[in-house]
Amino acid sequence: MKRDTKPRISESYTAEKFEDELLLYSKTDEQALYLNNTAQAVLQLCGDDLTVAQIIEFLQQHYPDQRQEINQEVIEVLSNLESNGVITFADE
């Protein structure tokens, strides 16, 4: 995954919020995904027209005590979302 690509949220999922949890339901099959707080933050930033590098930088600025872990966590979340069809990537 290139750091200068922009994740785009697919319209094939709908989201339902239950208190602090977010569940995504596929419109095309019977798949449901639970997003933890990290995944929710990353998905929300995917809707803000940011590149992968900008998402990482934004989260590192807001969570400086977790700066080292954020890069890998964001990459893992984006890979998981892509493999489940929640996002696609568009070149800048």
C-alpha positions in Angstrom: 0.0 0.0 0.0 1.4 3.3 -1.0 1.5 6.1 1.5 0.3 8.7 -1.1 -2.9 6.8 -2.0 -6.3 7.8 -0.7 -8.6 5.3 0.8 -12.2 5.6 -0.5 -15.1 4.1 1.5 -17.2 1.7 -0.5 -21.0 2.1 -0.6 -21.5 -1.6 -0.2 -21.6 -1.4 3.6 -23.9 0.4 6.0 -22.9 1.3 9.6 -24.7 1.0 12.8 -23.5 2.5 16.0 -24.2 0.9 19.4 -23.0 3.1 22.2 -19.2 3.1 21.5 -19.2 0.2 19.0 -19.5 0.4 15.3 -20.8 -2.5 13.2 -20.6 -2.5 9.4 -23.0 -4.6 7.5 -22.5 -5.6 3.9 -25.3 -4.8 1.5 -24.3 -7.6 -0.9 -23.8 -10.6 1.4 -24.3 -11.6 5.0 -21.0 -10.2 6.2 -20.7 -8.0 9.3 -17.6 -6.4 10.7 -17.0 -5.0 14.2 -14.7 -2.0 14.3 -12.7 -1.3 17.5 -11.9 2.3 18.4 -8.7 2.4 16.3 -10.5 1.1 13.2 -13.4 3.5 13.7 -11.0 6.5 13.8 -9.2 5.2 10.6 -12.5 4.7 8.8 -13.7 8.1 9.7 -10.5 9.7 8.4 -10.9 7.7 5.1 -14.0 9.9 4.5 -11.9 13.1 4.9 -10.1 12.8 1.5 -6.7 12.1 3.2 -3.8 10.0 2.0 -2.5 7.1 4.0 0.4 9.2 5.2 -1.9 12.0 6.2 -4.1 9.6 8.2 -1.0 8.3 10.0 0.3 11.8 10.7 -3.1 13.0 12.0 -3.4 10.2 14.5 0.3 10.5 15.6 -0.3 14.2 16.3 -3.5 13.4 18.4 -2.0 10.4 20.2 1.7 11.3 20.6 2.2 8.7 23.4 1.3 6.0 20.8 3.3 7.4 18.0 5.4 4.3 17.4 2.5 1.9 17.2 0.2 4.1 15.1 2.0 3.6 11.7 1.7 -0.2 11.9 -1.8 -0.2 13.3 -3.1 2.1 10.6 -1.6 -0.1 7.8 -3.1 -3.2 9.4 -6.6 -1.6 9.7 -6.5 -0.3 6.1 -5.4 -3.7 4.8 -8.2 -5.4 6.7 -10.8 -2.9 5.5 -9.6 -3.3 1.9 -9.6 -7.1 2.1 -13.2 -7.0 3.3 -14.3 -4.6 0.6 -15.0 -1.7 2.9 -12.4 0.6 1.2 -10.5 0.9 -2.1 -7.5 3.0 -2.9 -7.3 5.8 -5.4 -4.0 7.3 -6.5 -3.5 11.0 -5.7 
